[in-house]
Amino acid sequence: MNDLIYEDIQVIKTVIANSKEYKRIKEVTSEMENNIEVINLYQIKEKSLILYEDSLKHFSFDDEYVVKLRKELLEANKALNSHPLVKEYNYLYKYLRSIDHKIEKEIFLPFKKG
């Protein structure tokens, strides 16, 4: 029985790995890692996030400075997520995560309920 389960798992893994979506997300990931524009947008977002989180250690949530930094963070995040490569990556990631959730729901969840 264990051998059959392992074979079935291997089949599922192979089907996912050979899907056009999985192959494309690998390509997009590589493209993003080498795209100067995406890298710059990511760095801007990360710097904004660090500044915002640090400001919360010293100021209240509604402090004018914190609000300004929060807006800058939202703008930086929006700019990053608006890039075509990032948009495609996010779409593919959500799609593949939905498959993961379906597998979890159909295979493992029934056993957790007892």
C-alpha positions in Angstrom: 0.0 0.0 0.0 2.8 2.5 0.9 4.4 1.9 -2.5 1.1 2.7 -4.3 0.7 5.9 -2.2 4.3 7.0 -3.1 3.7 6.2 -6.8 0.5 8.3 -6.7 2.3 11.2 -5.0 5.0 11.0 -7.6 2.4 11.1 -10.4 0.8 14.2 -8.9 4.3 15.8 -8.4 5.2 15.1 -12.0 1.9 16.4 -13.4 2.3 19.7 -11.5 6.0 20.0 -12.4 5.2 19.5 -16.1 2.3 21.9 -16.2 2.7 25.0 -18.3 1.9 27.2 -15.3 4.7 25.7 -13.1 7.2 25.9 -15.9 6.2 29.5 -16.6 6.4 30.6 -12.9 10.0 29.3 -12.9 10.8 31.4 -16.0 9.1 34.5 -14.6 10.9 34.0 -11.3 14.2 33.9 -13.1 13.3 36.9 -15.3 12.3 38.9 -12.2 15.6 38.1 -10.4 17.5 39.5 -13.4 15.2 42.5 -14.2 16.8 45.7 -12.9 13.4 47.5 -12.8 11.9 44.8 -10.7 14.9 44.7 -8.4 14.8 48.5 -8.0 11.0 48.5 -7.2 11.5 45.7 -4.7 14.4 47.5 -3.0 12.3 50.7 -2.8 9.4 48.7 -1.3 11.7 47.0 1.3 13.3 50.3 2.3 9.8 51.8 2.7 8.7 48.8 4.8 11.7 49.1 7.1 11.2 52.8 7.6 7.5 52.3 8.3 8.1 49.4 10.8 10.9 51.4 12.6 8.6 54.5 12.8 6.0 52.4 14.6 8.5 51.7 17.3 8.8 55.4 18.1 5.5 57.0 17.0 1.8 56.2 17.3 -0.1 54.6 14.4 -1.8 57.9 13.5 1.2 60.1 13.8 1.6 62.3 10.8 5.0 60.9 10.0 3.8 57.3 10.3 0.8 58.1 8.0 3.2 59.6 5.4 5.5 56.5 5.6 2.5 54.2 5.3 1.3 56.0 2.2 4.8 55.7 0.7 4.9 52.0 1.5 1.5 51.5 -0.2 2.7 53.4 -3.3 5.9 51.4 -3.4 4.0 48.1 -3.1 1.5 49.2 -5.7 4.4 50.1 -8.1 6.1 46.8 -7.6 2.8 44.8 -8.0 1.9 46.8 -11.1 5.0 45.6 -13.0 4.0 43.1 -15.7 6.4 40.4 -14.5 5.3 40.7 -10.9 1.6 40.7 -12.0 2.2 37.5 -14.0 4.1 35.9 -11.1 1.3 36.7 -8.6 -1.3 35.3 -10.9 0.6 32.1 -11.5 1.4 31.8 -7.7 -2.2 32.1 -6.8 -3.2 29.5 -9.3 -0.6 27.0 -8.1 -1.5 27.7 -4.5 -5.1 26.9 -5.3 -3.9 23.5 -6.5 -2.0 23.1 -3.3 -5.1 24.0 -1.3 -7.2 21.6 -3.3 -4.8 18.7 -2.6 -4.8 19.7 1.1 -8.6 19.8 1.2 -9.2 16.6 -0.7 -6.4 14.4 0.7 -5.5 15.5 4.2 -8.4 17.5 5.6 -10.8 14.4 5.9 -8.3 12.7 8.1 -7.9 15.8 10.4 -11.6 15.8 11.0 -11.4 12.3 12.4 
